[in-house]
Amino acid sequence: MNNFFFIRHGKTFLNNHKRYTGLIDVSILESSWKDVIDSVNILKNRNITEIFSSPLFRALETAIIVNSQLNIKISVIKEFQERDFGILTGRKKLQYKKHFFKQGSHPYIYKKKIMYGLSKLKYKSNFIIIGHSGTYEYICQLLLGKINKINKIQNAQIIYFYKKENKWYIEKI
């Protein structure tokens, strides 16, 4: 894995209302389709080889929109789905401790799932991962080796991951 792009799925109703979505399978807002298309136009001449998407509908729907612009294969990587927020799923985001969600996914297990998903892409390059903010945060932790200030990612935003002299870097596109 040398370089790839990460796109967070388009905005959903729950994102608009600042609620924990987790494993709830929701569609993106119709207004977000344009945001995704506008973001993807930047990638048209980048020779992207494939799209790897979370199985959750908001990510798959975003992948379909990206595919409509780039015409490349979509593959689902189940390990890239968002974590389970347990009893907080669907609730308003407040000042909860973000590392542990009662009856939800443990951060260590979630991080291991993301690592396994990335291992499936070990020999690939110049692809797109379409996932969730949690997926993105853990990919940053795994590849950059620390929590980075750029960990916050907006809906339909593109981040470029690239390797230089055996070290990972990221760049907002």
PEZI-V691469 format. One record per pair of residues at least 24 apart in sequence whose C-alpha atoms are under 10 Angstrom apart, sorted by the first residue. I is the first residue (numbers start at 0). J is the second residue. Records with the same first field share a line. If there is no record, write none. Layout:
BEGIN
I=J / J
END
This chain:
BEGIN
0=117 / 118 / 119 / 120 / 121 / 122 / 123 / 124 / 125 / 126 / 160 / 161 / 162
1=121 / 122 / 123 / 124 / 125 / 126 / 160 / 161 / 162 / 163 / 165 / 166 / 167
2=123 / 124 / 125 / 126 / 127 / 159 / 160 / 161 / 162 / 163 / 167 / 168 / 169
3=47 / 48 / 49 / 50 / 123 / 124 / 125 / 126 / 127 / 128 / 158 / 159 / 160 / 161 / 162 / 169
4=42 / 47 / 50 / 124 / 125 / 126 / 127 / 128 / 129 / 157 / 158 / 159 / 160 / 161 / 169 / 170 / 171 / 172
5=50 / 51 / 52 / 126 / 127 / 128 / 129 / 130 / 131 / 134 / 135 / 138 / 152 / 155 / 156 / 157 / 158 / 159 / 160 / 169 / 171 / 172
6=35 / 38 / 39 / 52 / 58 / 61 / 62 / 65 / 127 / 128 / 129 / 130 / 131 / 132 / 135 / 152 / 153 / 154 / 155 / 156 / 157 / 158 / 159
7=35 / 57 / 58 / 61 / 128 / 129 / 130 / 131 / 132 / 133 / 134 / 135 / 152 / 153 / 154 / 155 / 156 / 157 / 158
8=35 / 52 / 53 / 55 / 56 / 57 / 58 / 59 / 60 / 61 / 62 / 128 / 129 / 130 / 131 / 132 / 153 / 154 / 155 / 156 / 157
9=33 / 34 / 35 / 36 / 57 / 58 / 59 / 60 / 61 / 62 / 64 / 129 / 130 / 131 / 153 / 154 / 155 / 156
10=34 / 35 / 57 / 58 / 61 / 153 / 154 / 155
11=57 / 154
13=89 / 90 / 91
14=89 / 91 / 92 / 154
16=89 / 90 / 91 / 92
17=89 / 90 / 91 / 92 / 93
18=87 / 88 / 89 / 90 / 91 / 92 / 93
19=83 / 84 / 85 / 86 / 87 / 88 / 89 / 90 / 91 / 92 / 93
20=81 / 82 / 83 / 84 / 87 / 88 / 89 / 90 / 91 / 92 / 131
21=55 / 80 / 81 / 82 / 83 / 84 / 85 / 87 / 88 / 89 / 103 / 104 / 131 / 133
22=54 / 55 / 56 / 80 / 81 / 82 / 83 / 84 / 85 / 88 / 89
23=55 / 56 / 57 / 81 / 83 / 84 / 88 / 89
24=54 / 55 / 56 / 57 / 58
25=55 / 56 / 57 / 58 / 60
26=55 / 56 / 57 / 58 / 59 / 60 / 61
27=56 / 57 / 58 / 59 / 60 / 61 / 154
28=57
31=61 / 154 / 155
32=60 / 61 / 64 / 65 / 155
33=64 / 155
34=154 / 155 / 156
35=61 / 62 / 64 / 65 / 68 / 154 / 155 / 156 / 157
36=61 / 64 / 65 / 66 / 67 / 68 / 155
37=65 / 68 / 155 / 156
38=65 / 155 / 156 / 157 / 172
39=64 / 65 / 66 / 67 / 68 / 69 / 155 / 156 / 157
40=65 / 68 / 69
41=157 / 172
42=68 / 69 / 127 / 157 / 172
43=68 / 69 / 70
44=69
45=69 / 125 / 126
46=71 / 125 / 126
47=71 / 72 / 124 / 125 / 126 / 127
48=72 / 73 / 123 / 124 / 125 / 126 / 127
49=73 / 74 / 123 / 124 / 125 / 126 / 127 / 128
50=74 / 75 / 76 / 125 / 126 / 127 / 128 / 129
51=75 / 76 / 77 / 79 / 116 / 120 / 126 / 127 / 128 / 129 / 130
52=76 / 77 / 78 / 79 / 80 / 127 / 128 / 129 / 130 / 131
53=77 / 78 / 79 / 80 / 81 / 116 / 128 / 129 / 130 / 131 / 134
54=78 / 79 / 80 / 81 / 129 / 130
55=79 / 80 / 81 / 130 / 131
56=80
57=129 / 130 / 131
58=128 / 129 / 130 / 131 / 155
59=129 / 130
60=129
61=129 / 130 / 155
62=127 / 128 / 129 / 130
65=127 / 129
71=126
73=127 / 128 / 129
74=128
75=128 / 129
76=113 / 115 / 116 / 117 / 119 / 120 / 128 / 129 / 130
77=112 / 113 / 116
78=109 / 110 / 111 / 112 / 113 / 114 / 115 / 116 / 117 / 119 / 130 / 134
79=109 / 112 / 113 / 114 / 115 / 116 / 117 / 128 / 129 / 130 / 131 / 133 / 134 / 135 / 138
80=109 / 112 / 113 / 116 / 129 / 130 / 131 / 132 / 133 / 134
81=109 / 113 / 130 / 131 / 132 / 133 / 134 / 135
82=106 / 108 / 109 / 110 / 112 / 131 / 132 / 133 / 134
83=109
106=133 / 137
109=133 / 134 / 137
110=134 / 136 / 137 / 138 / 140 / 141
111=137 / 141
112=137
113=137 / 138 / 141
114=138 / 141 / 142
117=141 / 142
124=161
125=159 / 160 / 161
127=157 / 158 / 159 / 160
128=157 / 158
129=155 / 157
130=154 / 155
131=155
139=167 / 168 / 169
141=167
142=166 / 167 / 168 / 169
143=167 / 168 / 169
END
